[in-house]
């Protein structure tokens, strides 16, 4: 359900094609919400069908027509209602932590390998977030900058935890004989 509101929020910033929306997703909210191109297009179709978004077709010479999506007044009302509604309780699903949880049944090198893979992924994501610009001149920009700051701090905390987990594994009595 929140993907719909994330898309409405992005379209509230500016009208966009599906392609532009995916690029904006990746450059602005990817640190807290992931969506692939197919999910975005399916959700756009649903939002158009509900009247929350409208599409304007812009012909292009020698290229396929551009389908520019715009949020409607109905879509803005839905977005506003969602923003002031009570937060849903979140349930975390994390395949990485599930692997760590069960990796004790294997040789310690398995857990260390999982941690190393996660460290590489996390460091890459952190580098990508640090490369984003975050102006904060307006209230809208300030809120976006704060979510970027949250994403950076969360990844920094994860890297710190990965350090602790690796030290704990390497110093465990059963690992000393390895």
C-alpha positions as CSV (number, residue, x, y, z in Angstrom):
1,X,0.0,0.0,0.0
2,X,2.8,2.5,0.8
3,X,4.3,2.2,-2.7
4,X,1.2,4.0,-4.0
5,X,1.7,6.8,-1.6
6,X,5.4,7.0,-2.3
7,X,4.6,7.4,-6.0
8,X,1.9,9.9,-5.2
9,X,4.4,11.9,-3.1
10,X,7.0,11.8,-5.9
11,X,4.4,12.9,-8.5
12,X,3.4,15.7,-6.1
13,X,6.9,17.1,-6.6
14,X,6.7,17.0,-10.4
15,X,4.9,15.3,-13.3
16,X,7.0,12.3,-14.5
17,X,7.1,9.5,-17.0
18,X,7.4,6.0,-15.5
19,X,11.1,6.0,-16.5
20,X,11.7,9.4,-14.8
21,X,9.8,8.1,-11.8
22,X,12.2,5.1,-11.5
23,X,15.2,7.4,-11.8
24,X,13.8,9.7,-9.1
25,X,13.1,6.7,-6.9
26,X,16.6,5.5,-7.2
27,X,18.0,9.0,-6.5
28,X,15.8,10.1,-3.6
29,X,13.9,7.4,-1.7
30,X,15.9,4.2,-2.4
31,X,17.4,4.2,1.0
32,X,14.0,3.5,2.6
33,X,11.8,2.2,-0.2
34,X,12.7,-0.1,-3.1
35,X,10.7,-0.7,-6.2
36,X,11.5,-2.1,-9.6
37,X,10.3,-0.7,-12.9
38,X,7.5,-3.3,-13.2
39,X,6.2,-2.5,-9.7
40,X,6.2,1.2,-10.5
41,X,4.3,0.7,-13.8
42,X,1.7,-1.6,-12.2
43,X,1.1,0.9,-9.4
44,X,0.9,3.8,-11.9
45,X,-1.8,1.9,-13.8
46,X,-3.7,1.3,-10.6
47,X,-3.4,4.9,-9.6
48,X,-4.6,6.1,-13.0
49,X,-7.6,3.7,-12.7
50,X,-8.5,5.1,-9.3
51,X,-8.4,8.7,-10.5
52,X,-5.4,9.6,-8.3
53,X,-3.1,10.1,-11.3
54,X,-3.8,11.3,-14.8
55,X,-1.7,10.7,-17.9
56,X,-0.9,13.1,-20.7
57,X,0.5,11.7,-23.9
58,X,3.2,13.9,-25.4
59,X,4.1,12.9,-29.0
60,X,7.8,12.9,-29.9
61,X,9.2,13.0,-33.4
62,X,10.9,9.7,-34.3
63,X,10.4,8.3,-30.8
64,X,7.7,6.6,-28.8
65,X,5.2,9.0,-27.2
66,X,5.9,10.1,-23.7
67,X,3.3,9.2,-21.0
68,X,3.6,11.9,-18.4
69,X,1.9,11.1,-15.1
70,X,0.5,13.9,-12.9
71,X,-1.1,13.7,-9.5
72,X,-4.8,14.8,-9.5
73,X,-6.5,16.7,-6.7
74,X,-8.0,13.4,-5.7
75,X,-4.5,12.0,-5.5
76,X,-3.3,14.9,-3.4
77,X,-6.2,14.4,-1.0
78,X,-5.4,10.7,-0.7
79,X,-1.7,11.6,0.0
80,X,-2.7,14.1,2.7
81,X,-5.1,11.6,4.4
82,X,-2.3,9.0,4.4
83,X,0.2,11.5,5.9
84,X,-2.0,12.2,8.9
85,X,-3.2,8.7,9.4
86,X,-1.8,6.5,12.3
87,X,1.4,4.7,11.5
88,X,1.0,1.0,10.7
89,X,3.0,-1.4,12.9
90,X,6.0,-2.6,10.9
91,X,7.1,-6.2,10.8
92,X,10.6,-6.6,9.7
93,X,11.6,-9.4,7.3
94,X,15.3,-9.7,6.8
95,X,16.8,-12.7,4.9
96,X,20.3,-11.6,5.9
97,X,19.5,-11.9,9.7
98,X,17.7,-15.2,9.1
99,X,20.9,-16.5,7.5
100,X,23.0,-15.3,10.4
101,X,20.5,-16.8,12.9
102,X,20.8,-20.2,11.4
103,X,24.4,-20.1,10.3
104,X,25.6,-21.5,13.6
105,X,24.8,-25.0,12.3
106,X,27.7,-24.6,9.7
107,X,31.4,-24.0,10.0
108,X,32.1,-20.4,11.3
109,X,33.5,-19.5,7.9
110,X,29.9,-19.6,6.5
111,X,28.8,-16.9,8.9
112,X,32.0,-14.9,8.3
113,X,31.3,-15.1,4.5
114,X,27.7,-13.9,5.0
115,X,29.0,-11.0,7.1
116,X,31.6,-10.1,4.4
117,X,29.0,-10.1,1.7
118,X,26.7,-7.9,3.7
119,X,29.6,-5.5,4.5
120,X,30.3,-5.1,0.8
121,X,26.7,-4.4,0.0
122,X,26.3,-2.0,3.0
123,X,29.4,-0.1,2.2
124,X,28.3,0.3,-1.4
125,X,24.9,1.5,-0.4
126,X,26.5,3.9,2.1
127,X,28.8,5.3,-0.6
128,X,25.8,5.8,-2.9
129,X,23.8,7.7,-0.2
130,X,26.8,9.9,0.7
131,X,27.0,10.9,-2.9
132,X,23.5,12.3,-3.0
133,X,23.0,16.0,-2.5
134,X,20.5,17.1,0.1
135,X,19.7,20.8,0.0
136,X,17.6,21.9,2.9
137,X,16.5,25.4,2.0
138,X,12.7,24.6,2.2
139,X,10.6,22.5,4.6
140,X,10.2,19.9,1.8
141,X,13.9,19.7,1.2
142,X,14.7,19.6,4.9
143,X,12.4,16.6,5.4
144,X,14.0,14.8,2.4
145,X,17.5,15.7,3.8
146,X,16.5,14.2,7.2
147,X,15.5,10.9,5.6
148,X,18.8,10.8,3.8
149,X,20.6,11.4,7.0
150,X,18.6,8.6,8.7
151,X,19.6,6.2,5.9
152,X,23.3,7.2,6.2
153,X,23.3,6.7,10.0
154,X,21.4,3.4,9.7
155,X,24.1,2.1,7.3
156,X,26.9,3.4,9.5
157,X,25.3,1.6,12.5
158,X,25.0,-1.6,10.4
159,X,28.7,-1.4,9.5
160,X,29.5,-1.0,13.2
161,X,27.4,-4.0,14.1
162,X,29.1,-6.0,11.3
163,X,32.5,-5.2,12.9
164,X,31.2,-6.4,16.3
165,X,29.7,-9.6,14.9
166,X,32.9,-10.5,13.1
167,X,35.0,-9.8,16.2
168,X,32.6,-12.0,18.3
169,X,32.8,-14.8,15.8
170,X,36.6,-14.7,15.5
171,X,37.1,-14.5,19.3
172,X,34.6,-17.3,20.3
173,X,36.2,-20.3,22.0
174,X,35.1,-22.6,19.3
175,X,36.7,-20.4,16.6
176,X,40.1,-20.3,18.2
177,X,40.9,-23.8,17.2
178,X,40.1,-23.1,13.5
